[in-house]
Amino acid sequence: MNLGRTAISAAALCLIFGTTAALAGNEWSDCVQMSNQVRAAMQTNAQSPNLDAVKVERRDAADACIKGYYKLGIAHYKRALELLTQV
């Protein structure tokens, strides 16, 4: 009986950690996607007067995403895109 309980517990843990990893993977991929968008927008708008502020936002976004603060990182990337569209 203990072997059965251990197997069920192990399966439950795998399911929990697998789901968590899958969710984190989506958020990480969102960070990567936003990073690529900002990089492309920076190349397109290389003469933007806000380019220095965009670089700061992009760096802060990357730091947040690396530390696992995906929503914060994505917010920084969105801010960088907003700065690039301002005239």
Gaussian input, Z-matrix of N, CA and C with variables (Angstrom, degrees):
# hf/3-21g

backbone

0 1
 N
 C     1     B1
 C     2     B2     1     A1
 N     3     B3     2     A2     1     D1
 C     4     B4     3     A3     2     D2
 C     5     B5     4     A4     3     D3
 N     6     B6     5     A5     4     D4
 C     7     B7     6     A6     5     D5
 C     8     B8     7     A7     6     D6
 N     9     B9     8     A8     7     D7
 C    10    B10     9     A9     8     D8
 C    11    B11    10    A10     9     D9
 N    12    B12    11    A11    10    D10
 C    13    B13    12    A12    11    D11
 C    14    B14    13    A13    12    D12
 N    15    B15    14    A14    13    D13
 C    16    B16    15    A15    14    D14
 C    17    B17    16    A16    15    D15
 N    18    B18    17    A17    16    D16
 C    19    B19    18    A18    17    D17
 C    20    B20    19    A19    18    D18
 N    21    B21    20    A20    19    D19
 C    22    B22    21    A21    20    D20
 C    23    B23    22    A22    21    D21
 N    24    B24    23    A23    22    D22
 C    25    B25    24    A24    23    D23
 C    26    B26    25    A25    24    D24
 N    27    B27    26    A26    25    D25
 C    28    B28    27    A27    26    D26
 C    29    B29    28    A28    27    D27
 N    30    B30    29    A29    28    D28
 C    31    B31    30    A30    29    D29
 C    32    B32    31    A31    30    D30
 N    33    B33    32    A32    31    D31
 C    34    B34    33    A33    32    D32
 C    35    B35    34    A34    33    D33
 N    36    B36    35    A35    34    D34
 C    37    B37    36    A36    35    D35
 C    38    B38    37    A37    36    D36
 N    39    B39    38    A38    37    D37
 C    40    B40    39    A39    38    D38
 C    41    B41    40    A40    39    D39
 N    42    B42    41    A41    40    D40
 C    43    B43    42    A42    41    D41
 C    44    B44    43    A43    42    D42
 N    45    B45    44    A44    43    D43
 C    46    B46    45    A45    44    D44
 C    47    B47    46    A46    45    D45
 N    48    B48    47    A47    46    D46
 C    49    B49    48    A48    47    D47
 C    50    B50    49    A49    48    D48
 N    51    B51    50    A50    49    D49
 C    52    B52    51    A51    50    D50
 C    53    B53    52    A52    51    D51
 N    54    B54    53    A53    52    D52
 C    55    B55    54    A54    53    D53
 C    56    B56    55    A55    54    D54
 N    57    B57    56    A56    55    D55
 C    58    B58    57    A57    56    D56
 C    59    B59    58    A58    57    D57
 N    60    B60    59    A59    58    D58
 C    61    B61    60    A60    59    D59
 C    62    B62    61    A61    60    D60
 N    63    B63    62    A62    61    D61
 C    64    B64    63    A63    62    D62
 C    65    B65    64    A64    63    D63
 N    66    B66    65    A65    64    D64
 C    67    B67    66    A66    65    D65
 C    68    B68    67    A67    66    D66
 N    69    B69    68    A68    67    D67
 C    70    B70    69    A69    68    D68
 C    71    B71    70    A70    69    D69
 N    72    B72    71    A71    70    D70
 C    73    B73    72    A72    71    D71
 C    74    B74    73    A73    72    D72
 N    75    B75    74    A74    73    D73
 C    76    B76    75    A75    74    D74
 C    77    B77    76    A76    75    D75
 N    78    B78    77    A77    76    D76
 C    79    B79    78    A78    77    D77
 C    80    B80    79    A79    78    D78
 N    81    B81    80    A80    79    D79
 C    82    B82    81    A81    80    D80
 C    83    B83    82    A82    81    D81
 N    84    B84    83    A83    82    D82
 C    85    B85    84    A84    83    D83
 C    86    B86    85    A85    84    D84
 N    87    B87    86    A86    85    D85
 C    88    B88    87    A87    86    D86
 C    89    B89    88    A88    87    D87
 N    90    B90    89    A89    88    D88
 C    91    B91    90    A90    89    D89
 C    92    B92    91    A91    90    D90
 N    93    B93    92    A92    91    D91
 C    94    B94    93    A93    92    D92
 C    95    B95    94    A94    93    D93
 N    96    B96    95    A95    94    D94
 C    97    B97    96    A96    95    D95
 C    98    B98    97    A97    96    D96
 N    99    B99    98    A98    97    D97
 C   100   B100    99    A99    98    D98
 C   101   B101   100   A100    99    D99
 N   102   B102   101   A101   100   D100
 C   103   B103   102   A102   101   D101
 C   104   B104   103   A103   102   D102
 N   105   B105   104   A104   103   D103
 C   106   B106   105   A105   104   D104
 C   107   B107   106   A106   105   D105
 N   108   B108   107   A107   106   D106
 C   109   B109   108   A108   107   D107
 C   110   B110   109   A109   108   D108
 N   111   B111   110   A110   109   D109
 C   112   B112   111   A111   110   D110
 C   113   B113   112   A112   111   D111
 N   114   B114   113   A113   112   D112
 C   115   B115   114   A114   113   D113
 C   116   B116   115   A115   114   D114
 N   117   B117   116   A116   115   D115
 C   118   B118   117   A117   116   D116
 C   119   B119   118   A118   117   D117
 N   120   B120   119   A119   118   D118
 C   121   B121   120   A120   119   D119
 C   122   B122   121   A121   120   D120
 N   123   B123   122   A122   121   D121
 C   124   B124   123   A123   122   D122
 C   125   B125   124   A124   123   D123
 N   126   B126   125   A125   124   D124
 C   127   B127   126   A126   125   D125
 C   128   B128   127   A127   126   D126
 N   129   B129   128   A128   127   D127
 C   130   B130   129   A129   128   D128
 C   131   B131   130   A130   129   D129
 N   132   B132   131   A131   130   D130
 C   133   B133   132   A132   131   D131
 C   134   B134   133   A133   132   D132
 N   135   B135   134   A134   133   D133
 C   136   B136   135   A135   134   D134
 C   137   B137   136   A136   135   D135
 N   138   B138   137   A137   136   D136
 C   139   B139   138   A138   137   D137
 C   140   B140   139   A139   138   D138
 N   141   B141   140   A140   139   D139
 C   142   B142   141   A141   140   D140
 C   143   B143   142   A142   141   D141
 N   144   B144   143   A143   142   D142
 C   145   B145   144   A144   143   D143
 C   146   B146   145   A145   144   D144
 N   147   B147   146   A146   145   D145
 C   148   B148   147   A147   146   D146
 C   149   B149   148   A148   147   D147
 N   150   B150   149   A149   148   D148
 C   151   B151   150   A150   149   D149
 C   152   B152   151   A151   150   D150
 N   153   B153   152   A152   151   D151
 C   154   B154   153   A153   152   D152
 C   155   B155   154   A154   153   D153
 N   156   B156   155   A155   154   D154
 C   157   B157   156   A156   155   D155
 C   158   B158   157   A157   156   D156
 N   159   B159   158   A158   157   D157
 C   160   B160   159   A159   158   D158
 C   161   B161   160   A160   159   D159
 N   162   B162   161   A161   160   D160
 C   163   B163   162   A162   161   D161
 C   164   B164   163   A163   162   D162
 N   165   B165   164   A164   163   D163
 C   166   B166   165   A165   164   D164
 C   167   B167   166   A166   165   D165
 N   168   B168   167   A167   166   D166
 C   169   B169   168   A168   167   D167
 C   170   B170   169   A169   168   D168
 N   171   B171   170   A170   169   D169
 C   172   B172   171   A171   170   D170
 C   173   B173   172   A172   171   D171
 N   174   B174   173   A173   172   D172
 C   175   B175   174   A174   173   D173
 C   176   B176   175   A175   174   D174
 N   177   B177   176   A176   175   D175
 C   178   B178   177   A177   176   D176
 C   179   B179   178   A178   177   D177
 N   180   B180   179   A179   178   D178
 C   181   B181   180   A180   179   D179
 C   182   B182   181   A181   180   D180
 N   183   B183   182   A182   181   D181
 C   184   B184   183   A183   182   D182
 C   185   B185   184   A184   183   D183
 N   186   B186   185   A185   184   D184
 C   187   B187   186   A186   185   D185
 C   188   B188   187   A187   186   D186
 N   189   B189   188   A188   187   D187
 C   190   B190   189   A189   188   D188
 C   191   B191   190   A190   189   D189
 N   192   B192   191   A191   190   D190
 C   193   B193   192   A192   191   D191
 C   194   B194   193   A193   192   D192
 N   195   B195   194   A194   193   D193
 C   196   B196   195   A195   194   D194
 C   197   B197   196   A196   195   D195
 N   198   B198   197   A197   196   D196
 C   199   B199   198   A198   197   D197
 C   200   B200   199   A199   198   D198
 N   201   B201   200   A200   199   D199
 C   202   B202   201   A201   200   D200
 C   203   B203   202   A202   201   D201
 N   204   B204   203   A203   202   D202
 C   205   B205   204   A204   203   D203
 C   206   B206   205   A205   204   D204
 N   207   B207   206   A206   205   D205
 C   208   B208   207   A207   206   D206
 C   209   B209   208   A208   207   D207
 N   210   B210   209   A209   208   D208
 C   211   B211   210   A210   209   D209
 C   212   B212   211   A211   210   D210
 N   213   B213   212   A212   211   D211
 C   214   B214   213   A213   212   D212
 C   215   B215   214   A214   213   D213
 N   216   B216   215   A215   214   D214
 C   217   B217   216   A216   215   D215
 C   218   B218   217   A217   216   D216
 N   219   B219   218   A218   217   D217
 C   220   B220   219   A219   218   D218
 C   221   B221   220   A220   219   D219
 N   222   B222   221   A221   220   D220
 C   223   B223   222   A222   221   D221
 C   224   B224   223   A223   222   D222
 N   225   B225   224   A224   223   D223
 C   226   B226   225   A225   224   D224
 C   227   B227   226   A226   225   D225
 N   228   B228   227   A227   226   D226
 C   229   B229   228   A228   227   D227
 C   230   B230   229   A229   228   D228
 N   231   B231   230   A230   229   D229
 C   232   B232   231   A231   230   D230
 C   233   B233   232   A232   231   D231
 N   234   B234   233   A233   232   D232
 C   235   B235   234   A234   233   D233
 C   236   B236   235   A235   234   D234
 N   237   B237   236   A236   235   D235
 C   238   B238   237   A237   236   D236
 C   239   B239   238   A238   237   D237
 N   240   B240   239   A239   238   D238
 C   241   B241   240   A240   239   D239
 C   242   B242   241   A241   240   D240
 N   243   B243   242   A242   241   D241
 C   244   B244   243   A243   242   D242
 C   245   B245   244   A244   243   D243
 N   246   B246   245   A245   244   D244
 C   247   B247   246   A246   245   D245
 C   248   B248   247   A247   246   D246
 N   249   B249   248   A248   247   D247
 C   250   B250   249   A249   248   D248
 C   251   B251   250   A250   249   D249
 N   252   B252   251   A251   250   D250
 C   253   B253   252   A252   251   D251
 C   254   B254   253   A253   252   D252
 N   255   B255   254   A254   253   D253
 C   256   B256   255   A255   254   D254
 C   257   B257   256   A256   255   D255
 N   258   B258   257   A257   256   D256
 C   259   B259   258   A258   257   D257
 C   260   B260   259   A259   258   D258

   B1=1.4465
   B2=1.5248
   B3=1.3216
   B4=1.4573
   B5=1.5222
   B6=1.3373
   B7=1.4584
   B8=1.5308
   B9=1.3062
   B10=1.4650
   B11=1.5187
   B12=1.3182
   B13=1.4661
   B14=1.5235
   B15=1.3143
   B16=1.4608
   B17=1.5186
   B18=1.3238
   B19=1.4582
   B20=1.5277
   B21=1.3183
   B22=1.4687
   B23=1.5216
   B24=1.3305
   B25=1.4641
   B26=1.5265
   B27=1.3182
   B28=1.4643
   B29=1.5191
   B30=1.3106
   B31=1.4619
   B32=1.5273
   B33=1.3224
   B34=1.4644
   B35=1.5228
   B36=1.3276
   B37=1.4645
   B38=1.5318
   B39=1.3146
   B40=1.4708
   B41=1.5203
   B42=1.3143
   B43=1.4610
   B44=1.5248
   B45=1.3227
   B46=1.4686
   B47=1.5232
   B48=1.3331
   B49=1.4566
   B50=1.5226
   B51=1.2984
   B52=1.4612
   B53=1.5113
   B54=1.3283
   B55=1.4568
   B56=1.5149
   B57=1.3232
   B58=1.4649
   B59=1.5107
   B60=1.3060
   B61=1.4611
   B62=1.5269
   B63=1.3120
   B64=1.4642
   B65=1.5208
   B66=1.3139
   B67=1.4631
   B68=1.5163
   B69=1.3164
   B70=1.4609
   B71=1.5188
   B72=1.3140
   B73=1.4491
   B74=1.5116
   B75=1.3330
   B76=1.4627
   B77=1.5171
   B78=1.3140
   B79=1.4538
   B80=1.5167
   B81=1.3304
   B82=1.4576
   B83=1.5230
   B84=1.3182
   B85=1.4616
   B86=1.5253
   B87=1.3330
   B88=1.4669
   B89=1.5295
   B90=1.3227
   B91=1.4643
   B92=1.5248
   B93=1.3137
   B94=1.4644
   B95=1.5217
   B96=1.3281
   B97=1.4614
   B98=1.5291
   B99=1.3223
   B100=1.4661
   B101=1.5223
   B102=1.3233
   B103=1.4597
   B104=1.5262
   B105=1.3119
   B106=1.4677
   B107=1.5283
   B108=1.3293
   B109=1.4580
   B110=1.5286
   B111=1.3329
   B112=1.4643
   B113=1.5262
   B114=1.3211
   B115=1.4657
   B116=1.5338
   B117=1.3149
   B118=1.4621
   B119=1.5293
   B120=1.3268
   B121=1.4592
   B122=1.5294
   B123=1.3277
   B124=1.4648
   B125=1.5224
   B126=1.3102
   B127=1.4629
   B128=1.5260
   B129=1.3168
   B130=1.4604
   B131=1.5253
   B132=1.3292
   B133=1.4703
   B134=1.5239
   B135=1.3050
   B136=1.4719
   B137=1.5274
   B138=1.3228
   B139=1.4633
   B140=1.5333
   B141=1.3196
   B142=1.4604
   B143=1.5305
   B144=1.3363
   B145=1.4642
   B146=1.5330
   B147=1.3260
   B148=1.4660
   B149=1.5290
   B150=1.3047
   B151=1.4613
   B152=1.5319
   B153=1.3222
   B154=1.4707
   B155=1.5239
   B156=1.3296
   B157=1.4679
   B158=1.5273
   B159=1.3153
   B160=1.4684
   B161=1.5263
   B162=1.3211
   B163=1.4670
   B164=1.5249
   B165=1.3306
   B166=1.4640
   B167=1.5251
   B168=1.3281
   B169=1.4704
   B170=1.5310
   B171=1.3160
   B172=1.4679
   B173=1.5265
   B174=1.3261
   B175=1.4679
   B176=1.5323
   B177=1.3445
   B178=1.4655
   B179=1.5283
   B180=1.3278
   B181=1.4656
   B182=1.5215
   B183=1.3263
   B184=1.4619
   B185=1.5240
   B186=1.3290
   B187=1.4695
   B188=1.5263
   B189=1.3256
   B190=1.4662
   B191=1.5233
   B192=1.3209
   B193=1.4629
   B194=1.5307
   B195=1.3144
   B196=1.4686
   B197=1.5235
   B198=1.3225
   B199=1.4687
   B200=1.5225
   B201=1.3352
   B202=1.4564
   B203=1.5203
   B204=1.3295
   B205=1.4618
   B206=1.5293
   B207=1.3207
   B208=1.4573
   B209=1.5228
   B210=1.3130
   B211=1.4670
   B212=1.5236
   B213=1.3184
   B214=1.4576
   B215=1.5239
   B216=1.3146
   B217=1.4572
   B218=1.5174
   B219=1.3117
   B220=1.4584
   B221=1.5297
   B222=1.3297
   B223=1.4679
   B224=1.5341
   B225=1.3287
   B226=1.4688
   B227=1.5353
   B228=1.3213
   B229=1.4661
   B230=1.5304
   B231=1.3294
   B232=1.4671
   B233=1.5267
   B234=1.3225
   B235=1.4671
   B236=1.5246
   B237=1.3174
   B238=1.4712
   B239=1.5178
   B240=1.3323
   B241=1.4697
   B242=1.5299
   B243=1.3326
   B244=1.4650
   B245=1.5259
   B246=1.3247
   B247=1.4687
   B248=1.5392
   B249=1.3059
   B250=1.4622
   B251=1.5180
   B252=1.3226
   B253=1.4631
   B254=1.5206
   B255=1.3342
   B256=1.4642
   B257=1.5286
   B258=1.3048
   B259=1.4687
   B260=1.5037
   A1=111.51
   A2=118.15
   A3=120.43
   A4=111.32
   A5=116.38
   A6=120.22
   A7=110.30
   A8=117.15
   A9=121.40
   A10=111.52
   A11=116.48
   A12=120.21
   A13=110.60
   A14=116.12
   A15=120.09
   A16=110.58
   A17=116.54
   A18=120.42
   A19=111.13
   A20=116.97
   A21=120.83
   A22=110.16
   A23=116.45
   A24=120.06
   A25=110.84
   A26=116.13
   A27=120.32
   A28=110.88
   A29=116.83
   A30=120.74
   A31=110.61
   A32=116.92
   A33=120.73
   A34=111.00
   A35=117.15
   A36=120.74
   A37=111.27
   A38=116.38
   A39=119.59
   A40=110.63
   A41=116.44
   A42=120.60
   A43=110.61
   A44=116.92
   A45=121.18
   A46=110.23
   A47=117.27
   A48=120.28
   A49=111.38
   A50=117.01
   A51=120.19
   A52=111.92
   A53=116.53
   A54=121.02
   A55=110.67
   A56=117.30
   A57=121.46
   A58=110.35
   A59=117.62
   A60=121.41
   A61=110.79
   A62=116.15
   A63=119.43
   A64=110.92
   A65=117.03
   A66=120.34
   A67=110.95
   A68=116.62
   A69=120.35
   A70=109.92
   A71=116.59
   A72=120.31
   A73=111.58
   A74=117.32
   A75=120.69
   A76=110.60
   A77=117.18
   A78=120.14
   A79=110.67
   A80=117.25
   A81=120.25
   A82=109.68
   A83=116.45
   A84=118.97
   A85=110.94
   A86=117.59
   A87=120.44
   A88=110.15
   A89=116.77
   A90=120.46
   A91=110.28
   A92=116.27
   A93=120.19
   A94=110.53
   A95=116.34
   A96=120.87
   A97=110.79
   A98=117.18
   A99=120.48
   A100=110.99
   A101=116.53
   A102=120.51
   A103=110.41
   A104=116.17
   A105=120.52
   A106=111.34
   A107=116.60
   A108=120.28
   A109=110.94
   A110=115.77
   A111=119.61
   A112=110.14
   A113=116.76
   A114=120.20
   A115=110.54
   A116=117.11
   A117=121.12
   A118=111.15
   A119=116.43
   A120=120.49
   A121=110.83
   A122=116.96
   A123=119.98
   A124=110.61
   A125=117.16
   A126=120.27
   A127=111.14
   A128=115.63
   A129=120.70
   A130=111.08
   A131=116.37
   A132=121.91
   A133=110.98
   A134=116.95
   A135=121.70
   A136=112.36
   A137=117.72
   A138=121.30
   A139=112.56
   A140=117.27
   A141=120.64
   A142=110.56
   A143=117.02
   A144=119.69
   A145=112.36
   A146=117.02
   A147=121.84
   A148=112.64
   A149=118.07
   A150=121.26
   A151=112.36
   A152=118.02
   A153=119.75
   A154=111.31
   A155=117.06
   A156=120.87
   A157=110.55
   A158=116.34
   A159=120.80
   A160=109.73
   A161=116.74
   A162=120.49
   A163=111.25
   A164=116.72
   A165=120.42
   A166=110.09
   A167=117.12
   A168=121.00
   A169=110.72
   A170=116.03
   A171=120.40
   A172=111.04
   A173=116.27
   A174=120.25
   A175=110.48
   A176=116.44
   A177=120.37
   A178=111.11
   A179=116.30
   A180=120.64
   A181=110.87
   A182=116.30
   A183=119.91
   A184=110.56
   A185=117.12
   A186=120.64
   A187=111.01
   A188=116.31
   A189=120.36
   A190=111.07
   A191=116.93
   A192=120.16
   A193=111.07
   A194=116.83
   A195=120.11
   A196=110.62
   A197=116.82
   A198=121.16
   A199=112.51
   A200=117.38
   A201=120.74
   A202=114.13
   A203=117.85
   A204=121.85
   A205=108.22
   A206=114.84
   A207=121.02
   A208=112.95
   A209=117.19
   A210=119.70
   A211=110.83
   A212=116.91
   A213=120.81
   A214=110.31
   A215=116.20
   A216=120.34
   A217=111.97
   A218=116.51
   A219=120.99
   A220=110.31
   A221=116.89
   A222=119.85
   A223=110.61
   A224=117.01
   A225=120.38
   A226=110.98
   A227=116.88
   A228=119.39
   A229=110.79
   A230=116.73
   A231=120.00
   A232=110.47
   A233=115.88
   A234=120.10
   A235=110.30
   A236=116.80
   A237=120.44
   A238=110.54
   A239=116.82
   A240=119.96
   A241=111.30
   A242=116.44
   A243=119.98
   A244=110.74
   A245=116.41
   A246=120.29
   A247=111.10
   A248=115.80
   A249=118.87
   A250=112.59
   A251=117.33
   A252=119.54
   A253=112.29
   A254=117.61
   A255=121.07
   A256=109.09
   A257=114.76
   A258=119.93
   A259=109.78
   D1=-38.00
   D2=179.82
   D3=-62.81
   D4=-36.04
   D5=178.90
   D6=-64.55
   D7=-38.73
   D8=178.23
   D9=-65.40
   D10=-42.96
   D11=178.47
   D12=-65.73
   D13=-39.92
   D14=178.81
   D15=-63.35
   D16=-42.44
   D17=179.40
   D18=-63.95
   D19=-41.76
   D20=179.12
   D21=-66.13
   D22=-42.27
   D23=178.56
   D24=-63.01
   D25=-42.76
   D26=179.05
   D27=-63.22
   D28=-41.87
   D29=179.11
   D30=-64.45
   D31=-41.31
   D32=178.82
   D33=-63.32
   D34=-42.76
   D35=178.24
   D36=-63.47
   D37=-41.62
   D38=177.89
   D39=-61.34
   D40=-41.42
   D41=179.16
   D42=-64.06
   D43=-45.00
   D44=-179.43
   D45=-63.28
   D46=-50.52
   D47=-177.69
   D48=-68.52
   D49=-34.07
   D50=177.00
   D51=-65.31
   D52=-41.83
   D53=177.93
   D54=-65.90
   D55=-42.99
   D56=178.38
   D57=-62.02
   D58=-44.09
   D59=179.60
   D60=-64.12
   D61=-38.75
   D62=179.56
   D63=-65.88
   D64=-41.49
   D65=178.37
   D66=-65.93
   D67=-43.24
   D68=178.55
   D69=-63.20
   D70=-37.15
   D71=179.77
   D72=-62.27
   D73=-39.50
   D74=178.06
   D75=-64.59
   D76=-43.51
   D77=179.56
   D78=-66.62
   D79=-39.19
   D80=177.70
   D81=-63.58
   D82=-43.27
   D83=-179.85
   D84=-65.76
   D85=-30.82
   D86=174.76
   D87=-64.78
   D88=-40.61
   D89=177.14
   D90=-62.13
   D91=-44.47
   D92=-179.73
   D93=-63.33
   D94=-43.36
   D95=179.40
   D96=-62.03
   D97=-44.79
   D98=179.36
   D99=-65.29
   D100=-38.66
   D101=177.69
   D102=-59.60
   D103=-43.81
   D104=178.92
   D105=-64.25
   D106=-38.48
   D107=178.55
   D108=-64.69
   D109=-43.14
   D110=-179.95
   D111=-65.81
   D112=-42.60
   D113=179.07
   D114=-59.37
   D115=-45.47
   D116=179.31
   D117=-64.23
   D118=-42.05
   D119=179.63
   D120=-66.15
   D121=-35.34
   D122=177.55
   D123=-65.70
   D124=-37.96
   D125=178.29
   D126=-68.01
   D127=-39.04
   D128=179.97
   D129=-69.82
   D130=-36.49
   D131=-176.30
   D132=-111.14
   D133=47.68
   D134=-175.38
   D135=-62.61
   D136=-19.70
   D137=-178.90
   D138=-97.96
   D139=9.94
   D140=-178.44
   D141=-60.92
   D142=136.29
   D143=177.10
   D144=-68.99
   D145=-14.94
   D146=-179.12
   D147=-97.32
   D148=13.37
   D149=-172.68
   D150=-59.50
   D151=-38.50
   D152=179.08
   D153=-64.41
   D154=-42.34
   D155=178.19
   D156=-66.30
   D157=-35.68
   D158=178.28
   D159=-63.92
   D160=-41.83
   D161=179.24
   D162=-62.18
   D163=-38.98
   D164=177.63
   D165=-65.07
   D166=-46.04
   D167=179.10
   D168=-61.12
   D169=-41.39
   D170=-179.38
   D171=-64.74
   D172=-41.90
   D173=178.34
   D174=-64.99
   D175=-44.25
   D176=178.31
   D177=-62.73
   D178=-38.07
   D179=178.36
   D180=-63.71
   D181=-46.14
   D182=-179.58
   D183=-62.65
   D184=-42.06
   D185=178.34
   D186=-60.53
   D187=-44.80
   D188=-179.71
   D189=-63.47
   D190=-44.78
   D191=-179.14
   D192=-64.41
   D193=-41.39
   D194=179.65
   D195=-62.11
   D196=-35.52
   D197=-179.46
   D198=-81.93
   D199=-2.57
   D200=177.46
   D201=94.44
   D202=3.85
   D203=177.66
   D204=-91.45
   D205=71.55
   D206=-171.49
   D207=-63.66
   D208=-43.86
   D209=-178.89
   D210=-63.49
   D211=-40.18
   D212=177.53
   D213=-65.08
   D214=-43.30
   D215=178.20
   D216=-60.82
   D217=-44.43
   D218=179.42
   D219=-64.31
   D220=-37.18
   D221=177.03
   D222=-62.22
   D223=-40.80
   D224=177.19
   D225=-64.74
   D226=-41.22
   D227=177.89
   D228=-63.13
   D229=-41.02
   D230=178.71
   D231=-63.11
   D232=-40.25
   D233=177.96
   D234=-63.37
   D235=-40.20
   D236=177.93
   D237=-60.98
   D238=-42.20
   D239=178.30
   D240=-65.10
   D241=-38.95
   D242=177.69
   D243=-62.27
   D244=-42.04
   D245=179.91
   D246=-63.56
   D247=-35.07
   D248=-179.96
   D249=-71.31
   D250=-24.66
   D251=-179.20
   D252=-90.37
   D253=-8.99
   D254=178.02
   D255=-79.07
   D256=147.19
   D257=178.94
   D258=-110.07

